[in-house]
Amino acid sequence: MSMKPKPCITAQQAAELVEPGAILMVGGFGMTGNPVSLVHALAERTGVRGITYIGNNVGEVGLGGGRLLRNGQLDRVIGSFLTSNREAVAAAQAGDLEVELLPQGTLAEAIRAGGAGIGGFYTPTAAGTPLAGSRPVKVLDGVEQVFQKSLKADVAFIRAWHADEAGNLQYRMTERNFNPAIASAAKVVVAEVEHIVPTGSLDPDQIHTPGCFVDYLVQNPLSLESLGTSADVAGSGKVVSEARMTMARMALAELQPGDVVNLGVGIPTLVADLITPEHQLVLHSENGMLGVGPEPASGGAFDYPVNAGKVPVTALPGASYFDSSDSFGMIRGGHVDVAIMGGLQVDNAANLANWAVPGKPLLGVGGAMDLAKGARKLIITMSHTDREGRPKLVKAVDLPLTSPGSVDVVITDLAVFRFLDGRLCLTALMPGVTLDEVAASTDAAYDVAL
């Protein structure tokens, strides 16, 4: 006896499943693993408006959810990183789009919890920050934690690589991201897939989403053009200078063989270019990869996995892929040894601000709060002053807080600082820099321990 096959429909038929005012979940990290054809088909139904859109982001300008946004079909977005779409920023600033911003790990877990029939949960991520808002707070095991209600949807659009006729799904590399959790959390789930094979053709050990979660299949091979420029290594936009590479080398010196390390965007990505097999480091990417290798010389998201900066990377021997909820479980559970990320301000209490500035909409937190709270060691790399020459090492942060009391090491273009016994200490100078130069550009109090 074989399982009943799932209906195979067109993208246009899938779009008809979404009613005006519906809650819609959409898979993908950037445009990787994004069900582009389903979302674009919905964009053709311009009469379907008032949608609440739940996903990590709303695609690129005019692509994916960005097309729904441009059409005025979205009233509300619940997501983690919307700043990559300037039209989303403009709509939020104009009051045309209501936005609920969640840390990326909280978003993934809220979706997973919704699919698992759990009403909500407490998480240490975002505690003490503006994103905690008026949510209930409890101290559990000595740690302040914020309540997050689970998320569910009327319809979910997801993207997979292979499906069999029974609806069992396989994802390819980092295309998994939010898709498995979203597949579990909606009343109606439509899977856009690259290939559909007969039931029984997929190895049961290699099925990532069982067919019981899937209601409809749509076969649609994507093109690189449909994924936008961020899906190609040429779009990495990496900025390299001697000062930045010196900071990267100092950060690398902080790492120990065997460390599992997460690298943020900007200067931290340069650390990856310095790592050799002799360092015995394992790089983690929050979109669902362990064992990240260097960028390929060329290629796109169909050829390689992508990192958290949405840039194609290689996979080292022993690498593994997983979904976003598993990835942030690693982070919150203390299985990531070191996180290296950028900063806007660090203060004398080891508080970090790195995700928002006054006067701009708070639309892009990503995984920063999860990593700052969950990694065993937090290293911040940043310029010593901002573009106006104001110190970034301050007595007390006055920008929106990312994580309280979490910073261990600060590496700037002038010096290296550590928090030793609760005090900020200058422990090294960059080549050619004097103590007087550091003092003139620093607001925070610090000890000198050279």
ABEGO torsion letter per residue (X at the ends): XBBBBBBBBBAAAAAAABBBGBBBBBBEBEABGBBAAAAAAAAABAABBGBBBBBABAEBBGBEAAAAAAAGABABBBBABAAABAAAAAAAAAGABBBBBBBAAAAAAAAAAAAAGBAEBBBABGBGBAAAEABBBBBBGGBBBBBBBBBBBABBBBBBABBBAAGBBBBBEAAAEAAAAAAAABABBBBBBABBBBBGABBAAABABBAAABABBBBBBBBAAAAEAAABAAAAGBBBBAAAAAAAAAAAAABBBGBBBBBBBEAAAAAAAABBAAAGBBBBBAAGBBGBBBBBABEBAAABBBBAAGBBBBBBBGBBBBBAAAAAAAAAAGABABBBBBBABBBAAGBBBAABBBGBBBABAEAAAAAAAABABBBBBBBABBAAGBBABBABBABBBABBGABABBBBAABBBBBBGGBBBBABBBBGBBAAAAAAABABBBBBBX
